[in-house]
Amino acid sequence: VVKGIELAEAKTKLFAGVAKNLGLTKALVVAAPEENGVNPTLALASRNLPGITLVTPDAVTVYDVLNCKQLVVLEGALPHLEERLK
């Protein structure tokens, strides 16, 4: 569980730096849902990184969880994920 990922801009280079610092190679990142899905800055910054999949708790599948090497849950998404998995 990670407290959060805050990016100043929706730049892949910024998210790649975060992923490198966390040691992410083939990761599923679960972010808290917002009004229209996931945080647009995170979505845009992470979409071009191979091996990184960004989803909201309602879109997590068993296949995604079993197919990743690392599972990163942002703190804001944890209650939503727990509710879904009850």
Secondary structure, 3 states (H helix, E strand, C coil): CECCCCCCCCCHHHHHHHHHHHCCCCEEEECCCECCECCHHHHHHHCCCCCEEEECHHHCCHHHHHHCCEEEEEHHHHHHHHHHCC
